[in-house]
Amino acid sequence: MLWPPIAWRLAHLTGHVLAKRTEMYFGGPSIDYDDYVYAGTAAAALDHIDRAYDNSSPGMRAATTAELGRLLGPSASPFTDRPLTTVVLHIHREVMPHGTEIASLRDLYAHGYE
């Protein structure tokens, strides 16, 4: 079983930040929160985050300057009047601090802090 503070952050990054944004903005696989299966083990969570990153990275890398500057429109709430660049920055603003939290929590857990 995953330690809950780590599990939440991994689930948030995997499902909400990477997978959903990849579906919405980069043509990635569909994700439905109602039947999404969250990881129950550390190994499964690592597999989920790896797959989510592998799905998101090509779309972000392939985006042209014109695509990154395109305004997203009404279906892109909360980024309605923002360019696609805003989504890419938002994804990174989520991944970096939560990834740091995961690493810090993992170190604390490994040293007996619960």
C-alpha positions in Angstrom: 0.0 0.0 0.0 1.1 3.5 -0.7 1.6 6.0 2.1 -1.4 8.3 1.8 0.4 11.6 1.5 2.5 10.2 -1.3 -0.4 8.4 -2.9 -2.5 11.5 -3.2 0.2 13.5 -4.9 1.0 10.8 -7.3 -2.7 10.3 -8.2 -3.2 14.0 -8.6 -0.2 14.3 -10.9 -1.0 11.2 -12.9 -4.8 11.6 -13.4 -5.6 15.3 -13.0 -2.5 17.1 -14.1 -0.9 14.9 -16.8 -3.6 12.5 -18.1 -6.5 14.9 -18.2 -4.5 17.8 -19.6 -3.0 15.5 -22.2 -6.5 14.4 -23.2 -7.9 17.9 -23.4 -5.0 19.8 -25.1 -2.7 17.3 -26.8 -5.0 14.5 -28.1 -4.0 12.0 -25.5 -6.0 8.9 -24.4 -9.4 9.6 -22.8 -9.6 9.7 -19.0 -12.9 9.4 -17.1 -12.7 10.2 -13.4 -15.7 8.0 -12.6 -14.0 4.8 -13.6 -10.3 5.8 -13.4 -8.4 3.1 -11.4 -5.9 4.7 -9.0 -2.7 2.9 -8.1 -2.8 0.8 -4.9 0.9 0.0 -4.7 4.1 2.0 -5.1 5.0 -0.1 -8.2 1.6 0.6 -9.8 1.9 4.3 -9.0 5.3 4.6 -10.6 3.9 2.8 -13.7 1.0 5.2 -13.8 3.2 8.3 -13.6 5.6 7.0 -16.2 2.7 6.2 -18.6 1.1 9.6 -18.0 4.4 11.4 -18.6 5.1 9.3 -21.7 1.7 10.2 -23.1 2.0 14.0 -22.3 5.5 14.7 -23.3 5.2 14.1 -27.1 2.3 16.5 -27.4 4.0 19.2 -25.6 7.2 18.8 -27.5 5.5 18.7 -30.9 3.5 21.9 -30.3 4.5 24.6 -32.7 5.0 28.2 -31.8 1.7 29.0 -33.4 -0.1 26.2 -31.5 1.4 27.4 -28.2 0.1 30.9 -28.9 -3.4 29.8 -29.8 -6.1 31.0 -27.4 -8.0 28.0 -26.0 -11.6 29.1 -26.0 -14.6 28.4 -23.8 -14.2 24.6 -23.6 -10.8 25.1 -21.9 -11.9 26.4 -18.5 -10.1 27.7 -16.5 -7.8 28.6 -19.4 -10.5 30.1 -21.6 -8.8 33.3 -22.7 -5.3 32.0 -22.4 -2.9 30.5 -24.9 -1.8 26.8 -24.9 1.5 28.0 -23.4 -0.4 28.7 -20.1 -1.4 25.0 -19.9 2.1 23.8 -20.5 3.4 26.2 -17.7 0.6 25.1 -15.4 1.5 21.4 -15.9 5.0 22.2 -14.9 3.9 24.3 -12.0 2.1 21.3 -10.7 4.7 18.6 -11.5 7.7 20.4 -10.0 6.4 21.2 -6.5 4.4 18.0 -6.1 7.4 16.0 -7.4 9.5 17.7 -4.8 6.9 17.0 -2.1 6.9 13.3 -3.1 10.6 13.1 -2.9 10.7 14.8 0.5 7.9 12.6 1.9 9.6 9.5 0.6 12.8 10.4 2.4 10.9 11.2 5.7 9.0 7.9 5.4 12.2 6.0 4.7 13.7 7.4 7.9 10.7 6.4 10.1 8.7 9.7 10.1 5.0 9.0 9.8 
